[in-house]
Amino acid sequence: MLYNSMGGKNSFIILLLIAASATITYCIESFQSSGNRQPASIPRVFDVSELSGSALEVASQKALLNGVQSIEAKENFGLTLGHFMTKGLDGRTDLVCRVYDRVRLTFQAEGMAVSGDRPSLTIEAPCKASANINQMETIWIPVTKIQEESPGDFELKYIQPTEMTLKFNAIPGAWPQYWVLSSLRVYNREDGRGIDLDARTIYQLSAHPISMRW
Protein backbone atom coordinates (compact mmCIF):
# COMPACT_ATOMS: atom_id res chain seq x y z
CA MET A 1 0.00 0.00 0.00
CA LEU A 2 2.86 2.35 0.84
CA TYR A 3 4.52 1.67 -2.55
CA ASN A 4 1.34 2.34 -4.49
CA SER A 5 0.66 5.56 -2.55
CA MET A 6 4.13 6.95 -3.18
CA GLY A 7 4.02 5.98 -6.86
CA GLY A 8 0.68 7.73 -7.30
CA LYS A 9 1.96 10.91 -5.66
CA ASN A 10 5.07 10.92 -7.86
CA SER A 11 2.99 10.48 -11.00
CA PHE A 12 0.71 13.34 -9.96
CA ILE A 13 3.68 15.64 -9.32
CA ILE A 14 5.19 14.78 -12.70
CA LEU A 15 1.89 15.62 -14.44
CA LEU A 16 1.74 18.96 -12.62
CA LEU A 17 5.28 19.82 -13.71
CA ILE A 18 4.51 18.98 -17.34
CA ALA A 19 1.36 21.13 -17.31
CA ALA A 20 3.21 24.05 -15.70
CA SER A 21 6.03 23.80 -18.24
CA ALA A 22 3.58 23.84 -21.14
CA THR A 23 1.78 26.88 -19.69
CA ILE A 24 5.03 28.84 -19.22
CA THR A 25 6.15 28.01 -22.78
CA TYR A 26 2.83 29.19 -24.20
CA CYS A 27 2.99 32.47 -22.25
CA ILE A 28 6.55 33.19 -23.42
CA GLU A 29 5.68 32.50 -27.06
CA SER A 30 2.56 34.65 -26.81
CA PHE A 31 4.52 37.53 -25.27
CA GLN A 32 7.24 37.31 -27.91
CA SER A 33 4.76 37.25 -30.79
CA SER A 34 2.74 40.12 -29.37
CA GLY A 35 5.90 42.20 -29.07
CA ASN A 36 6.18 42.22 -32.86
CA ARG A 37 2.70 43.61 -33.36
CA GLN A 38 1.75 47.30 -33.31
CA PRO A 39 -1.22 48.06 -31.02
CA ALA A 40 -4.46 48.45 -32.99
CA SER A 41 -5.09 51.86 -31.36
CA ILE A 42 -2.01 53.40 -33.04
CA PRO A 43 -2.83 54.35 -36.67
CA ARG A 44 -0.36 53.66 -39.43
CA VAL A 45 0.85 56.92 -40.99
CA PHE A 46 1.45 57.22 -44.73
CA ASP A 47 5.18 57.96 -45.10
CA VAL A 48 7.00 59.10 -48.27
CA SER A 49 10.04 60.60 -46.54
CA GLU A 50 12.48 57.93 -47.76
CA LEU A 51 11.86 58.87 -51.40
CA SER A 52 13.50 61.62 -53.45
CA GLY A 53 13.21 63.36 -56.80
CA SER A 54 10.29 62.48 -59.07
CA ALA A 55 9.41 59.44 -56.91
CA LEU A 56 8.85 61.73 -53.92
CA GLU A 57 6.81 64.15 -56.04
CA VAL A 58 4.48 61.45 -57.39
CA ALA A 59 4.08 59.73 -54.01
CA SER A 60 3.27 63.09 -52.36
CA GLN A 61 0.64 63.85 -54.99
CA LYS A 62 -0.96 60.44 -54.44
CA ALA A 63 -0.85 60.89 -50.66
CA LEU A 64 -2.71 64.22 -50.86
CA LEU A 65 -5.54 62.56 -52.77
CA ASN A 66 -5.45 59.37 -50.74
CA GLY A 67 -8.91 59.04 -49.21
CA VAL A 68 -9.94 62.56 -50.27
CA GLN A 69 -13.45 63.33 -49.04
CA SER A 70 -16.08 65.73 -50.38
CA ILE A 71 -18.69 66.67 -47.78
CA GLU A 72 -21.95 68.41 -48.62
CA ALA A 73 -23.43 70.06 -45.52
CA LYS A 74 -26.47 72.29 -45.20
CA GLU A 75 -24.68 75.62 -45.64
CA ASN A 76 -21.11 74.61 -46.44
CA PHE A 77 -19.08 72.35 -48.69
CA GLY A 78 -16.13 70.53 -47.13
CA LEU A 79 -13.02 69.05 -48.71
CA THR A 80 -10.68 66.79 -46.72
CA LEU A 81 -7.22 66.00 -48.13
CA GLY A 82 -4.73 63.32 -47.17
CA HIS A 83 -2.07 63.99 -44.52
CA PHE A 84 1.24 62.13 -44.32
CA MET A 85 4.92 62.07 -43.37
CA THR A 86 7.30 63.65 -45.85
CA LYS A 87 10.84 64.97 -46.17
CA GLY A 88 11.18 68.34 -44.48
CA LEU A 89 12.99 71.35 -45.89
CA ASP A 90 15.98 70.34 -43.76
CA GLY A 91 15.88 66.76 -45.06
CA ARG A 92 14.36 65.31 -41.88
CA THR A 93 11.09 63.39 -41.67
CA ASP A 94 8.14 65.54 -40.61
CA LEU A 95 4.38 65.93 -41.00
CA VAL A 96 3.39 67.53 -44.29
CA CYS A 97 1.45 70.34 -42.57
CA ARG A 98 4.54 71.23 -40.55
CA VAL A 99 6.66 71.40 -43.68
CA TYR A 100 4.05 73.33 -45.69
CA ASP A 101 1.70 75.80 -44.00
CA ARG A 102 -0.77 76.68 -46.76
CA VAL A 103 -3.25 74.97 -49.09
CA ARG A 104 -4.41 76.52 -52.37
CA LEU A 105 -7.42 75.05 -54.18
CA THR A 106 -8.65 76.27 -57.56
CA PHE A 107 -12.07 75.27 -58.84
CA GLN A 108 -13.41 76.00 -62.32
CA ALA A 109 -17.07 76.18 -63.27
CA GLU A 110 -18.29 73.64 -65.80
CA GLY A 111 -20.37 74.45 -68.86
CA MET A 112 -19.84 78.22 -69.08
CA ALA A 113 -17.31 80.89 -69.99
CA VAL A 114 -17.01 84.67 -69.84
CA SER A 115 -15.09 86.21 -72.78
CA GLY A 116 -13.49 82.83 -73.34
CA ASP A 117 -12.44 82.38 -69.69
CA ARG A 118 -13.99 79.79 -67.43
CA PRO A 119 -15.22 81.13 -64.08
CA SER A 120 -12.78 80.22 -61.32
CA LEU A 121 -12.63 80.22 -57.54
CA THR A 122 -9.25 80.13 -55.76
CA ILE A 123 -9.17 79.30 -52.05
CA GLU A 124 -6.24 79.90 -49.69
CA ALA A 125 -6.42 78.18 -46.29
CA PRO A 126 -4.06 76.96 -43.55
CA CYS A 127 -2.62 73.46 -43.77
CA LYS A 128 -3.58 71.69 -40.53
CA ALA A 129 -3.65 68.07 -39.41
CA SER A 130 -6.90 66.71 -38.01
CA ALA A 131 -7.41 64.33 -35.08
CA ASN A 132 -6.95 61.59 -37.68
CA ILE A 133 -3.24 61.84 -38.46
CA ASN A 134 -3.86 60.58 -42.00
CA GLN A 135 -6.17 63.47 -42.87
CA MET A 136 -5.92 67.25 -42.92
CA GLU A 137 -8.54 69.35 -41.21
CA THR A 138 -11.56 69.70 -43.48
CA ILE A 139 -11.58 72.95 -45.47
CA TRP A 140 -15.13 74.28 -45.24
CA ILE A 141 -16.33 76.59 -48.03
CA PRO A 142 -19.26 78.78 -46.84
CA VAL A 143 -21.47 78.31 -49.90
CA THR A 144 -24.58 79.95 -48.43
CA LYS A 145 -22.66 83.08 -47.38
CA ILE A 146 -21.06 83.35 -50.83
CA GLN A 147 -24.42 83.12 -52.56
CA GLU A 148 -25.66 86.03 -50.48
CA GLU A 149 -23.12 88.19 -52.31
CA SER A 150 -23.80 89.65 -55.77
CA PRO A 151 -21.91 87.61 -58.40
CA GLY A 152 -18.70 89.25 -59.61
CA ASP A 153 -14.90 89.25 -59.57
CA PHE A 154 -13.73 90.07 -56.06
CA GLU A 155 -12.05 88.70 -52.93
CA LEU A 156 -13.69 87.50 -49.72
CA LYS A 157 -12.16 86.60 -46.37
CA TYR A 158 -13.74 84.40 -43.73
CA ILE A 159 -12.68 83.24 -40.28
CA GLN A 160 -15.43 80.65 -39.79
CA PRO A 161 -16.01 77.78 -40.35
CA THR A 162 -12.48 77.74 -41.84
CA GLU A 163 -10.08 80.68 -41.99
CA MET A 164 -9.68 81.38 -45.70
CA THR A 165 -9.41 83.83 -48.56
CA LEU A 166 -11.52 83.33 -51.70
CA LYS A 167 -10.82 84.97 -55.07
CA PHE A 168 -13.37 84.91 -57.88
CA ASN A 169 -12.54 85.48 -61.54
CA ALA A 170 -14.63 85.63 -64.73
CA ILE A 171 -17.88 85.23 -62.81
CA PRO A 172 -21.04 85.77 -64.93
CA GLY A 173 -24.26 87.45 -63.83
CA ALA A 174 -25.35 84.39 -61.82
CA TRP A 175 -23.32 82.16 -59.55
CA PRO A 176 -22.18 78.95 -61.27
CA GLN A 177 -23.71 75.84 -59.75
CA TYR A 178 -21.14 73.14 -60.58
CA TRP A 179 -17.42 73.47 -59.84
CA VAL A 180 -14.57 71.02 -60.48
CA LEU A 181 -11.16 71.09 -58.76
CA SER A 182 -8.61 72.05 -61.43
CA SER A 183 -5.46 72.57 -59.34
CA LEU A 184 -4.14 71.91 -55.86
CA ARG A 185 -1.04 73.27 -54.18
CA VAL A 186 0.32 72.69 -50.68
CA TYR A 187 3.22 75.04 -50.06
CA ASN A 188 5.48 76.93 -47.67
CA ARG A 189 4.94 80.70 -47.68
CA GLU A 190 8.54 81.49 -46.73
CA ASP A 191 10.34 79.90 -49.68
CA GLY A 192 7.48 78.96 -52.03
CA ARG A 193 8.37 75.29 -52.20
CA GLY A 194 5.45 72.89 -52.30
CA ILE A 195 3.51 70.03 -53.85
CA ASP A 196 1.56 70.83 -57.03
CA LEU A 197 -1.23 69.01 -58.84
CA ASP A 198 -2.73 70.32 -62.07
CA ALA A 199 -6.04 69.26 -63.62
CA ARG A 200 -4.49 66.38 -65.56
CA THR A 201 -2.71 64.96 -62.49
CA ILE A 202 -5.85 65.23 -60.37
CA TYR A 203 -7.82 63.43 -63.09
CA GLN A 204 -5.23 60.64 -63.33
CA LEU A 205 -4.88 60.08 -59.57
CA SER A 206 -8.47 60.48 -58.35
CA ALA A 207 -11.13 57.84 -58.87
CA HIS A 208 -13.67 60.50 -59.88
CA PRO A 209 -13.80 64.29 -60.45
CA ILE A 210 -13.44 66.27 -57.21
CA SER A 211 -16.37 68.63 -57.52
CA MET A 212 -18.91 70.65 -55.59
CA ARG A 213 -22.47 71.60 -56.48
CA TRP A 214 -24.04 74.76 -55.06
LINBELSUL-V245750 format. One line per field, one symbol per residue. ss: DSSP state (H for helix, E for strand, L for the rest). phi: phi as a letter, one per 30 degrees, with the letter a starting at -180 (. if undefined). A space follows every 10 residues. Layout:
# LINBELSUL-V245750
ss: ???
phi: ???
This chain:
# LINBELSUL-V245750
ss: LHHHHHHHHH HHHHHHHHHH HHHHHHHHHH HHHHLLLLLL LLLLLLELLL LLHHHHHHHH HHHHHLLLEE EELLLLEEEE LELLEEELLL LLEEEHHHHL LEEEEEEEEL LLLELLELLE EEEEEELLEL LLLLEELLEE ELHHHHHLLL LLLLEEEELL LLLEEEEEEL LLLLLLLEEE EEEEEEELLL LLLEEEELHH HHHHHLLLLL EEEL
phi: .ddddddddd dddddddddd dddddddddd dddddccded dcddcdbcdd daiddddddd ddddcdiebc bccdcbccbc cdbacbdddc iddadddcdc cbbbcbcbdc iaabhicdeb bcccbdcbdc dddcbdddcc cdeddddddd elcabbbbcb dbdabcbcbh dddbddcbbb dcabbcbcdd cidacbbced ddddccdaec bbcc
